[in-house]
Amino acid sequence: MSNATETIRKVELGTGGPLVGVQGFGAMGISAAYGQTDTAAARDTLEATVEAGVTLIDTADMYGVGANEEFLAPFVAAHRDRITLATKFGIEYRADDPAYRAIRNDPGYVKKAAEASLRRLDVEVIDLYYMHRRDPAVPLAESVGAMAELVREGKVKHLGLSEVTGAELREAHAVHPITAVQSEWSVFSRDVERSAVGAAAELGVAFVPYSPLGRGFLTGAFTDADKDLSGDDFRQLLPRYTGDNARANAALLAPLHRIAAEHGATTAQIALAWVQQRAQVHGLTVVPIPGTRKRSRLVENAAATRITLTAGELALLETLAGRVAGDRYADMSLTSAARETGQLPAA
């Protein structure tokens, strides 16, 4: 399949939401979590997004403890009228205390975090503002109410939630319309299909899958995080990508390789095509946000939007998620799956 730059089609991000490219860009890895960054290459990759029609640019205040938002600011300024800018609040880190982490959904913090993000991004309004993680101790009505006030003040255009259950989405949507839900969703991770996807489809909320490439594992970029990645790469902390789990999961990639060969594509493109086709399977808008530091990979990823998998190919991939060894996080307590399956008390 050709990787020549070609503008991807646009879709409405949820009912009444902005028009965005059908694939977005997750910016976390350009300055956080995955080891050292080549700054020039990262900026060139950002330029490639708008050239390819990838217009939903996703960051968060926790990525690099604000550094990711600051890194994006010049790019945002240069292309403000062409991109939809998304950021998040809710996971609080402190630059002066690396061990500190807190989940904050209280109304006062929501407003404080938004002001800080506006300042770092050097913008007057955030297009899409997500609650990054849920603190069940804070009523959703209070958190979403504070987010809605930001909309009324003109500081935020649209609201989103991350890692929420279907019931939580419905509760939040009753307070203020939710435009998008962002949660992990890939051929290896399908717990969102338990309730969140169905609720989103019912309410006209878009789904924004993060880690649609299994944090690079589905691309073949590495086979064991402990052996293949640098010591400052946080994937070494994720159970499914190290040791015996990684070896078992690598064996599951055989159908991806087979299908990729048939399409003249890469395994990354097949994994992304699978996620994109969830839109037809579940009847909702789906805009995955793969991340990369390389222009060539950005163009390759965007080309996946033009691949359609057959029913037979989809069937080959259907059982993979149920066979994956290891959780997606060492501590699953902040995920919707933990609250939904009763692994933790809801509050």
Beta strands, then each sheet from edge to edge (+ up, - down):
strand 1: 10-12
strand 2: 19-21
strand 3: 25-26
strand 4: 56-58
strand 5: 84-89
strand 6: 91-94
strand 7: 97-103
strand 8: 126-131
strand 9: 156-162
strand 10: 180-184
strand 11: 206-210
sheet 1: 1+ 2-
sheet 2: 3+ 4+ 5+ 8+ 9+ 10+ 11+
sheet 3: 6+ 7-
end
